[in-house]
Amino acid sequence: MLFIMPVVLIVISSLMQEFGWSSLTKDPSIQVLFVDNDHDSLGLKIKDGFDGSDVFEVVDSLNHLPLTIESAKQAVKKGDYLIAIVVPKGATSTMRANVRLSVAKTLAGFGLGNPMLFDGITLRDSVDVTIFFDPTVKKTFKNALISSVRENYYKFQTDWVFRTFNQEIALQMPMYKPPKEAFNEILHFREVFPSYREVELIPNATQHNVPAWTIFAMFFIVIPLTQSLIQEREGGSLFRLLTMPVPYMTLLLGKVGVYLVVCLVQTVAMLLAGILLLPLFGLPMLVLGDDLPGLFVMTLVVAMAAVGYGLMIGTIAKTHQQAASFGSITVIILAAIGGLWVPIYLMPPIMRDISLLSPLNWAITGYYSIFLRGGDFWLIAPQAVRLLIFAFSTVLITALYQRYKRPLNN
């Protein structure tokens, strides 16, 4: 039960969560209906901007027929698609006219006015690019989409302004030689992830569930450990052990050593399941990281904290029912608020603050540092120290309670 059931839980939980987890950790691909009534540069630039994105997939036909405003609107209205974008007819010509007018006014300020710039210009105030949204689309996503459309438009507009300036100056100043590239982007964004690896690492279902259920299994050892302690008291074994000429702490550490071995064997079984078993079900293989000594230290302090907690509950509880009920319920609560079932970054802010009080949160944070961030011992040191203090505190409480509060016959 201690070794097989946690492995089964890892497989079942990872399989159940893989689809939902992938939707959170991987970039989604959203189909966007695109109606290009412009059939000119602006429409093509906006479409190319979406095609170059990993998030959006442009759809310009339905049922082998070109999209129209009405068909796109109806598709969004029915809920078949979330977004539809309509670029109006004459959008490019309007933009060019406004750009030429702005260039003419600017050059006129330098005494370089060219009346020919105004020939054939039909001015319009603005161009309305219509976007149909499904009501279920979140506001943040709407803003992101509109920002993407605006970014593509501003790039094209800036490039056209530079080209128009160069062309008009070249016409009025024969000695002027315009550059081959009218406009170059100067500002670029470089993504850097402050970890020991050079690639972005996002926890998947395997990387979360294996350490989470490993920690949960180690802390759930409170059930057999408390039963053993209570059985020793009820059967008289504890009284006979206390008559031996050794300190009680020695007897306590003997029991701790046995259950520490059980926790370490549990961990090895769970890690092997993540490496060998989960890939057989099509799930990602668990990558242990680069610091195996750090992994061992983290596992050891988690096991010490789990065994110490079990000793404390088993010593204070008077009956099997008290120990089993209180021990199992508190472990479940600590697991829930500690981020073992629902990742911390999906919790509301108040729950994130509360989760910092759970030793199980310290444990999974330490495992994340090893599995995901490629960290060494110094990166997991804060969590390891907290767990070590927790373990020593529980053992100390156990020893003091046994010495001052617990009668030998109870």
C-alpha positions in Angstrom: 0.0 0.0 0.0 2.8 2.4 0.8 4.7 1.8 -2.4 2.3 0.7 -5.1 -0.7 3.1 -4.4 1.4 6.3 -4.7 2.7 5.1 -8.1 -0.8 4.4 -9.2 -1.8 7.9 -8.1 1.0 9.4 -10.1 0.0 7.7 -13.3 -3.8 8.4 -12.9 -3.3 12.1 -11.9 -0.8 12.8 -14.7 -3.1 11.2 -17.3 -6.1 13.1 -16.1 -4.3 16.5 -15.9 -2.2 16.3 -19.1 -4.7 17.9 -21.4 -5.6 20.7 -19.0 -2.0 21.2 -17.9 -0.9 21.5 -21.5 -3.4 24.2 -22.2 -1.9 26.2 -19.3 1.8 25.5 -19.9 1.9 25.6 -23.7 1.1 28.4 -26.1 -2.5 28.0 -27.4 -3.3 28.0 -31.0 -6.5 30.1 -31.7 -8.2 30.3 -35.1 -8.9 33.8 -36.3 -11.3 34.5 -39.1 -9.8 37.1 -41.4 -11.8 39.0 -44.0 -9.6 41.1 -46.2 -11.7 43.5 -48.3 -8.7 45.7 -48.7 -6.7 43.4 -51.0 -3.7 45.7 -50.6 -0.6 46.2 -48.5 -2.3 46.9 -45.1 -4.5 43.8 -45.2 -1.5 41.6 -46.2 0.7 43.1 -43.5 -1.9 42.4 -40.8 -2.4 38.8 -42.1 1.3 38.2 -42.2 1.6 39.4 -38.6 -0.9 36.8 -37.5 0.7 34.1 -39.7 4.1 34.8 -38.0 2.7 34.3 -34.6 2.6 30.9 -32.8 -0.6 31.8 -31.0 -3.0 32.6 -33.9 -4.0 30.6 -37.0 -5.6 32.6 -39.8 -8.7 31.2 -41.5 -9.8 33.1 -44.6 -12.4 30.6 -45.9 -15.3 28.5 -44.7 -16.7 25.5 -46.5 -14.3 26.2 -49.4 -15.8 29.6 -49.8 -14.1 33.0 -49.2 -15.1 34.7 -46.0 -17.5 37.6 -46.1 -18.4 40.0 -43.3 -21.7 38.3 -42.7 -20.4 34.7 -42.8 -17.6 35.7 -40.3 -20.0 37.4 -38.0 -22.4 34.5 -38.0 -19.6 32.0 -37.3 -18.6 34.0 -34.2 -22.2 34.5 -33.2 -22.8 30.7 -33.3 -19.7 30.1 -31.1 -17.8 28.2 -33.8 -14.9 30.7 -33.7 -13.9 33.2 -31.0 -12.6 36.1 -33.2 -13.1 37.5 -36.6 -11.2 40.5 -38.1 -12.5 42.6 -41.0 -10.1 44.9 -42.9 -12.3 47.4 -44.9 -12.0 48.2 -48.5 -9.6 51.1 -49.3 -7.8 50.9 -46.0 -4.4 51.0 -47.6 -5.2 53.9 -49.9 -6.6 55.9 -47.0 -3.5 55.3 -45.0 -1.3 56.3 -47.9 -3.3 59.5 -48.5 -3.0 60.5 -44.8 0.8 59.7 -44.9 1.3 61.8 -48.0 -0.6 64.7 -46.5 1.5 64.6 -43.3 4.7 64.5 -45.4 3.5 67.4 -47.5 2.8 69.6 -44.4 6.2 68.7 -42.9 8.1 69.5 -46.1 6.2 72.8 -46.5 7.5 73.9 -43.2 11.0 73.6 -44.7 10.0 75.4 -47.8 10.0 72.2 -49.8 6.3 72.0 -50.5 5.3 69.9 -53.5 1.8 70.6 -54.8 1.9 67.3 -56.7 1.6 65.5 -53.4 -2.0 66.6 -53.1 -3.0 65.2 -56.5 -5.5 62.4 -56.2 -5.7 62.4 -52.4 -9.1 61.7 -51.0 -8.9 62.3 -47.3 -10.8 60.2 -44.7 -10.6 60.7 -41.0 -9.8 57.1 -40.1 -9.9 53.4 -41.0 -12.1 51.1 -39.0 -10.8 47.6 -38.7 -13.8 45.6 -37.3 -13.1 42.8 -34.8 -15.9 40.4 -33.8 -15.4 38.8 -30.4 -17.2 35.9 -28.8 -18.7 37.0 -25.4 -16.6 34.3 -23.6 -13.3 35.9 -24.6 -11.5 37.5 -21.7 -10.8 41.2 -21.6 -7.0 40.7 -21.3 -7.0 38.5 -24.4 -9.0 41.2 -26.3 -6.5 43.8 -25.3 -3.6 41.6 -26.4 -5.2 40.9 -29.8 -5.9 44.6 -30.5 -2.4 45.5 -29.4 -1.1 43.0 -31.9 -3.1 44.5 -34.8 -2.0 48.0 -33.8 1.6 46.9 -33.7 1.5 45.5 -37.2 -0.3 48.7 -38.4 2.2 51.1 -36.8 5.2 49.2 -38.3 3.7 49.5 -41.7 2.8 53.1 -41.3 6.2 54.1 -40.0 7.9 52.3 -42.9 5.6 54.1 -45.4 6.3 57.5 -43.8 10.0 57.0 -44.2 9.7 55.8 -47.8 7.5 58.8 -48.7 9.9 61.2 -47.2 12.8 59.7 -49.0 11.0 59.7 -52.3 9.9 63.3 -52.1 13.3 64.6 -50.9 15.0 62.7 -53.7 12.6 64.3 -56.3 13.4 67.8 -55.1 17.1 67.2 -54.3 18.7 65.2 -57.1 21.9 64.9 -55.1 20.1 63.1 -52.3 20.5 59.3 -52.3 17.9 57.6 -50.2 19.0 54.6 -48.2 18.1 51.1 -49.5 16.2 50.4 -46.3 14.0 53.2 -45.3 13.3 52.0 -41.8 15.0 49.6 -39.4 13.7 48.5 -36.0 16.2 49.5 -33.4 14.5 48.2 -30.3 14.5 44.5 -29.9 13.4 42.4 -26.9 15.6 39.6 -25.7 14.0 37.0 -23.4 16.2 35.8 -20.6 15.2 33.3 -18.0 17.2 33.8 -14.7 18.0 30.1 -14.1 20.9 27.8 -14.5 19.5 26.7 -17.9 19.3 28.6 -21.1 15.9 27.4 -22.2 12.4 28.2 -20.8 11.2 25.5 -18.4 7.6 25.2 -17.5 6.3 22.4 -15.3 4.2 19.9 -17.1 1.9 17.2 -15.6 4.8 14.9 -14.9 7.1 17.5 -13.4 4.4 18.6 -11.0 2.7 15.3 -10.1 5.8 13.2 -9.4 7.2 15.4 -6.7 3.7 16.4 -5.4 2.5 12.8 -4.9 6.0 11.8 -3.6 5.7 14.4 -0.9 2.1 13.5 -0.2 3.0 9.8 0.1 5.9 10.5 2.5 3.7 12.7 4.8 0.9 10.1 4.6 3.2 7.7 6.4 1.6 9.4 9.5 -1.1 6.6 9.4 1.1 3.5 9.8 3.5 5.3 12.1 0.9 6.5 14.5 -0.7 3.0 14.5 2.7 1.5 15.4 3.2 4.0 18.3 -0.3 3.5 19.7 0.0 -0.3 19.4 3.2 -0.2 21.4 1.5 1.7 24.2 -1.6 -0.5 24.3 0.4 -3.7 24.1 2.9 -2.8 26.8 5.9 -2.8 24.4 6.6 0.9 25.2 6.8 0.2 28.9 9.3 -2.6 28.4 11.4 -0.4 26.0 11.5 2.4 28.6 13.0 0.1 31.2 16.1 -0.3 29.0 19.1 1.7 30.2 19.0 4.1 27.2 17.6 7.6 26.8 14.1 7.8 25.3 15.5 9.9 22.4 17.6 6.9 21.4 14.5 4.7 21.2 12.7 7.4 19.2 15.5 7.8 16.7 15.5 4.1 16.1 11.9 4.3 15.0 12.7 7.4 12.9 15.5 5.5 11.1 13.2 2.7 10.0 10.5 5.0 8.6 13.1 7.2 7.0 14.2 4.2 5.0 10.6 3.6 4.0 10.2 7.2 2.8 13.4 7.0 0.8 12.3 3.7 -0.9 8.9 5.4 -1.7 10.8 8.3 -3.4 12.9 6.0 -5.5 9.8 4.1 -6.6 8.0 7.4 -7.5 11.0 8.8 -9.4 11.4 5.6 -11.4 7.7 5.7 -12.2 8.2 9.2 -13.6 11.2 8.1 -15.6 10.2 4.7 -16.9 6.4 4.2 -16.4 4.8 7.5 -17.4 6.5 7.7 -20.9 4.7 4.4 -21.7 1.4 6.3 -21.4 2.6 9.0 -23.8 3.4 11.4 -21.0 6.7 13.4 -20.7 9.6 11.7 -19.0 10.7 13.1 -15.7 14.1 14.8 -15.9 15.8 14.7 -12.5 18.1 17.7 -13.0 21.8 18.1 -12.7 22.3 17.9 -8.9 21.6 14.4 -7.6 23.2 15.1 -4.2 20.9 18.1 -3.8 18.0 15.8 -4.7 19.0 13.3 -2.1 19.4 16.1 0.6 15.9 17.5 -0.3 14.4 14.0 -0.1 16.0 13.3 3.2 14.8 16.5 4.9 11.3 16.0 3.5 11.3 12.4 4.9 12.6 13.7 8.3 9.8 16.3 8.4 7.1 13.7 7.5 8.4 11.1 10.1 8.7 13.8 12.7 5.1 14.9 12.1 3.9 11.3 12.4 5.8 10.8 15.6 4.3 13.9 17.1 0.7 12.9 16.2 1.2 9.3 17.3 2.5 10.4 20.7 -0.2 13.0 21.4 -3.2 11.0 20.1 -4.8 8.6 22.6 -6.6 6.3 20.2 -6.1 4.9 16.7 -9.2 6.8 15.5 -7.8 10.1 16.8 -4.5 9.6 15.1 -5.8 8.3 11.8 -8.5 11.0 11.5 -6.4 14.0 12.6 -3.3 12.9 10.8 -4.9 12.2 7.5 -7.1 15.3 7.5 -4.2 17.6 8.4 -2.0 16.1 5.7 -4.7 16.6 3.1 -5.2 20.2 4.2 -1.5 21.0 4.2 -1.3 19.4 0.7 -4.2 21.4 -0.6 -2.9 24.8 0.6 0.7 23.9 -0.1 0.2 23.7 -3.9 0.4 19.9 -4.3 -3.0 19.6 -6.0 -3.4 23.1 -7.5 -0.2 24.9 -8.4 0.5 28.0 -6.4 0.5 30.3 -9.4 -3.2 29.4 -10.1 -4.3 30.4 -6.6 -5.6 33.8 -5.5 -3.2 36.1 -3.8 -4.5 35.3 -0.3 -4.0 31.6 -0.8 -0.5 32.1 -2.1 0.4 33.8 1.2 -1.3 31.1 3.3 0.5 28.3 1.3 3.9 29.6 2.6 2.9 28.2 6.0 2.6 24.7 4.8 5.8 22.4 5.0 4.5 20.6 2.0 4.8 23.9 0.1 8.4 24.2 1.2 9.0 20.6 -0.1 7.5 21.1 -3.5 9.3 24.4 -4.0 12.6 22.7 -3.3 11.8 19.9 -5.8 10.8 22.5 -8.4 14.2 24.2 -7.9 16.0 21.0 -8.8 13.7 19.6 -11.5 12.9 22.8 -13.3 15.4 25.5 -12.5 18.5 23.2 -12.6 19.5 24.5 -9.2 22.1 23.2 -6.8 22.1 22.8 -3.0 22.3 26.5 -2.3 19.1 27.1 -4.3 17.2 24.6 -2.2 18.9 25.6 1.1 16.1 27.9 2.3 13.4 25.2 1.9 15.7 22.5 3.3 16.5 24.5 6.4 12.8 25.2 7.1 12.0 21.5 6.7 14.9 20.6 9.0 13.7 23.0 11.7 10.2 21.6 11.3 11.5 18.0 11.7 13.6 18.8 14.8 10.7 20.8 16.3 8.3 17.9 16.0 10.8 15.4 17.5 11.5 17.8 20.3 7.7 18.2 21.0 7.4 14.4 21.0 10.2 13.9 23.5 9.0 16.6 25.8 5.4 15.4 25.7 6.4 11.8 26.4 8.6 12.9 29.3 6.2 15.3 31.1 2.7 14.6 29.9 2.3 11.0 28.9 1.6 8.4 31.7 3.4 5.1 31.1 0.1 3.1 31.1 -1.6 5.3 28.5 
